[in-house]
Amino acid sequence: MEAVCLRAIELGVEEIGFTDHATFDPHDPHAGLFDATGYFDEIDYARERYGQQVIIRAGLEMDYSPDCDKVIRTLLEAHPFDFVLGSVHIVEDEHGWANFAHEPGVSGWFASRDERAAYLPYFRRLEEAVHSGLFDVIAHFDLAKWHGVEFYGPFQPELFAAETESILATMVERGIGLEVNASGLFQPPAEPYPVLDIVQRYAAAGGTLVTVGSDAHHTAQVGQGIERAVALARLAGIRHLTSFHQRRAQPRPFTSFRLSTPAMDPEPLRWR
């Protein structure tokens, strides 16, 4: 956490959110391993040492499983998170299950299903996450395409327009934000999560709460793709960005997410 703060300060980042992952889904080998006490100890240390140079938000990315509503709610109510991202990684249907964030095993999911059959369980689980009322923001809305594009080609949002518009309408109704996640630029989709079309649909439905993130898992990834994520939000018709404090949305101007030092992004992957 300290190294990430130093990198953010070097880049001129005004605000950074740490979103450790947590899951209780028994299919995930990391289920139940999130250490909230240790996490907040690190947050407190980082704020004490670097809080005058960069705003530090305490976030969490919570992998949603409908069987775990109660334990998720207990975790979120017990700790002072600034914001909680809802995400979906594990999906299942009558033929099996897969973790869309991990290559081992996920290839079999896509190889044995056509595009619609492969992606639909993801969007259905995402809709359940939105209806749970547990989350402030939905993370990487179309993550299903991460490995799916290698089987079906570029993601076609129009094939899932009915599903995505229903989810987005509920998000707007409930005041749930949409994350523009830049990591997809450097993964097989070669575009952010979600694709521009989905951000445009969110804006058209009246959505205004958009966050941006690099989804950095390593210090070198801090800030990568952020300016392109901001540009996508503006192109979609979003008028300002959003951050969160004590789980309350705060509007932020686009200029707050301009890096004073370029992040030296690697070249985005190109669809083969």
C-alpha positions, 0 to 999 in steps of 0.5 A: 500500500505504501509503494502505491501511495508513493507512485500515486504522489509521483504521478500527481494523483489527487485521490486513490482508492484501495479496493482489496478483493473479498469473496465468500463463494466456496468455488473461489480458493480465496473465499473468506481470506479478506483480513479487514483488521489488517486492511484498515491498519494499513489504511490508517498508516497510509493516511497518517503518513501520506494523507497530506499529499494524496486523498486515500479512500478505503474501498472494497471489491466484493465478489457477489454470490446470492447465497452469501448475502447475509455474510456480505452485509455483515462484513460491510456493516462492520467496517467504515468503507468509503465505497464498495464495488460489486463485482461478478467473477464466478458464474454457473449454469446447469452444465457447470461453473467457471471463474471468469477472472482465472484462465484455468478452467474458463476456456472449457466454459467458452469452448462448450457454449455459444456466445449468448449462452456463455455470457448470459449467466454473467449478466444474470448474476450481475443483475442479482448483485444490483438488486441486492442493494449492497453496492455503491458501484458496479465494477468492470460491468462486462468482465465476461469478455476478458477471455470470451473475446478469444473465442467469439471475437470482439464483444458485441453489446447489442446482443445483450442490449435487453439485459444490460438496459434492465441492469442499468435502469435498476442501477440508476433507480437505486443510485448505483454508480458505474466503474470505467475500468482501464485494465481491459485496454491491456488485456485481450478485449483491448478496450475498457470495462465496460465498452463505450456503448454501455456507458452511453446507455447508462448516461441515456438512462439518467446515470451520472455516477461514474468512477474510473480506475486502473485496477492496479494489482502492481505498483507499475500499473497505478494510473495506467489507462486513466486518462483514456477511461476519463475520455471514454466517460466524457465521450459517453455524455457523462458530465463529471466523475464521482468519488465516494466518502463514507459511502456517499457520492461526491461529484468530481471534475474531470480535471481532478483525474488528470495526471501531472506526470504521464503514467507511461501506459503500455500499448493497448493490446490489439484484437488479433 
